[in-house]
Amino acid sequence: MKKDEYQLKLPADVSEQLKLDQDTPVKLVVKRDRLVVQFAEPRLQIFQGRVLVWPLALALLSAIGYFIYCVSQGLHSVRLVGDNSLATGIIVIGTVVGTLLFAGFFIRDRNNPRNHFTQNIYWRNFPVIVLSFALIEVLMLSGSMWLLGTLFKGAIFDIFTASVIFMVFSAVVNLVMVYFALMVDAGVLTTVLTLVIISGVVIAMAVNNQRYWWQHNLSFLGTNNASSGWQFNATLIFAALLMIALIDYLFVSLQEFFPKSRRLLVLRILLTLTAVDLGLVGVFPNNVSSHALHDQVATFLVYLIMALIVGVRWLLPQVTREFLYLSYGVGVALFVAEILFRWVGYFSLTAFEMMAFVLAFGWLLMLLDRIENLINTGTAGEIVQNRENN
């Protein structure tokens, strides 16, 4: 049975913007009930030619350097985990080299006309994005080494075997960092933001488990009485900077489709203030000396979230009825939780803070996702409009 064949014509200006020609391979993909045109080769098959050489060559050089270091220190064997171990070398050197590769390929891809994300990222946000991926890399490597140390407890290798293992891990880490440098977009950045906050909070909870942090409140994790309280505060500050970078990119991209929109300007200001206030919660922990400031910025954060929930109907273009109902549902849930905590006394402070955090942060992520969808919808609408004009 013969299949029907269809042709899709793109406007000339769109083809020129993306530098398409008759030999450029593309494919049609259905995403969220939309037909999307994607490049079939260049963005997916990224590990070709010189791109593949850099991560592998640096992994080999790092392994040789590690071997020379072991010889210079008079080591004949290396432990898998512990002080001056193979795991330490992989985490430290792997993070440094992987971060440099990510930064280098991220900068290089700014000249790629098909990567609209890097083109709309200002240099002021570049350090935050690089440090975010470096932090995720450290967490993943630390977790992997901890797991291997648990599985192969007491493992010891000669320095040549250790160097070979070092090279394998370095190659994998380098390839992953290059991949994310070339494929990063708003969705990936949102995922990194989520991972930074969740991993930081979970690690702070695990470290303070013996101090029964949950008998105090969530803010206890950032106080002087908590173990490594600075890590919890640094997580909030770093997440705030990453959120500001993401907001900056989203609204810069939106200006192409909604120029001089006062509603979007107000929405951007509120979201930026929310991110800044989140960082201030980490800057002023709930210690005795900064208790008053901590309470003020935390209260103001609640006000900002409620203002966003109430105002999303007028501030967000093309807002759907489902998202409005969801937003109002979150607002009602936060209001009810406040009553049950403050007036009824049903919730403890820890339970209230955790529920409010999950509801507010989850809703913020959905709002950022809606804004990203506006960019995708605007791009599609622009193509349709150009097609009609032609």
Secondary structure as the mmCIF struct_conf table of DSSP 4:
data_model
#
loop_
_struct_conf.conf_type_id
_struct_conf.id
_struct_conf.beg_label_comp_id
_struct_conf.beg_label_asym_id
_struct_conf.beg_label_seq_id
_struct_conf.end_label_comp_id
_struct_conf.end_label_asym_id
_struct_conf.end_label_seq_id
HELX_LH_PP_P HELX_LH_PP_P1 LYS A 2 ASP A 4
HELX_LH_PP_P HELX_LH_PP_P2 LYS A 9 PRO A 11
HELX_RH_AL_P HELX_RH_AL_P1 ALA A 12 LEU A 18
TURN_TY1_P TURN_TY1_P1 LYS A 19 LYS A 19
TURN_TY1_P TURN_TY1_P2 GLN A 22 ASP A 23
STRN STRN1 VAL A 26 LYS A 31
TURN_TY1_P TURN_TY1_P3 ARG A 32 ASP A 33
STRN STRN2 ARG A 34 PHE A 39
BEND BEND1 ALA A 40 GLU A 41
TURN_TY1_P TURN_TY1_P4 PRO A 42 LEU A 44
BEND BEND2 PHE A 47 PHE A 47
TURN_TY1_P TURN_TY1_P5 GLY A 49 GLY A 49
HELX_RH_AL_P HELX_RH_AL_P2 ARG A 50 SER A 72
TURN_TY1_P TURN_TY1_P6 GLN A 73 GLY A 74
BEND BEND3 HIS A 76 HIS A 76
STRN STRN3 SER A 77 ARG A 79
BEND BEND4 LEU A 80 GLY A 82
TURN_TY1_P TURN_TY1_P7 ASP A 83 ASN A 84
HELX_RH_AL_P HELX_RH_AL_P3 LEU A 86 ARG A 108
HELX_RH_3T_P HELX_RH_3T_P1 ASP A 109 ASN A 111
TURN_TY1_P TURN_TY1_P8 PRO A 113 ARG A 114
HELX_RH_AL_P HELX_RH_AL_P4 HIS A 116 GLN A 119
TURN_TY1_P TURN_TY1_P9 ASN A 120 ASN A 120
HELX_RH_3T_P HELX_RH_3T_P2 TRP A 123 ASN A 125
HELX_RH_AL_P HELX_RH_AL_P5 PHE A 126 LEU A 151
TURN_TY1_P TURN_TY1_P10 PHE A 152 GLY A 154
STRN STRN4 ILE A 156 ASP A 158
HELX_RH_AL_P HELX_RH_AL_P6 ILE A 159 MET A 183
HELX_RH_AL_P HELX_RH_AL_P7 ALA A 186 VAL A 207
TURN_TY1_P TURN_TY1_P11 ASN A 208 ASN A 208
HELX_RH_3T_P HELX_RH_3T_P3 ASN A 209 ARG A 211
TURN_TY1_P TURN_TY1_P12 TYR A 212 TYR A 212
HELX_RH_3T_P HELX_RH_3T_P4 TRP A 213 GLN A 215
TURN_TY1_P TURN_TY1_P13 HIS A 216 HIS A 216
HELX_RH_3T_P HELX_RH_3T_P5 LEU A 218 GLY A 222
BEND BEND5 THR A 223 THR A 223
TURN_TY1_P TURN_TY1_P14 ASN A 224 ASN A 225
BEND BEND6 ALA A 226 ALA A 226
TURN_TY1_P TURN_TY1_P15 SER A 227 SER A 228
HELX_RH_AL_P HELX_RH_AL_P8 GLY A 229 LEU A 254
TURN_TY1_P TURN_TY1_P16 GLN A 255 PHE A 257
BEND BEND7 PHE A 258 PHE A 258
TURN_TY1_P TURN_TY1_P17 PRO A 259 LYS A 260
HELX_RH_AL_P HELX_RH_AL_P9 ARG A 262 VAL A 283
BEND BEND8 PHE A 284 PHE A 284
BEND BEND9 ASN A 286 ASN A 287
TURN_TY1_P TURN_TY1_P18 VAL A 288 SER A 290
HELX_RH_AL_P HELX_RH_AL_P10 HIS A 291 LEU A 315
BEND BEND10 LEU A 316 LEU A 316
TURN_TY1_P TURN_TY1_P19 PRO A 317 GLN A 318
HELX_RH_AL_P HELX_RH_AL_P11 ARG A 321 ILE A 339
HELX_RH_PI_P HELX_RH_PI_P1 LEU A 340 VAL A 344
BEND BEND11 PHE A 347 PHE A 347
HELX_RH_AL_P HELX_RH_AL_P12 LEU A 349 ASN A 389
#
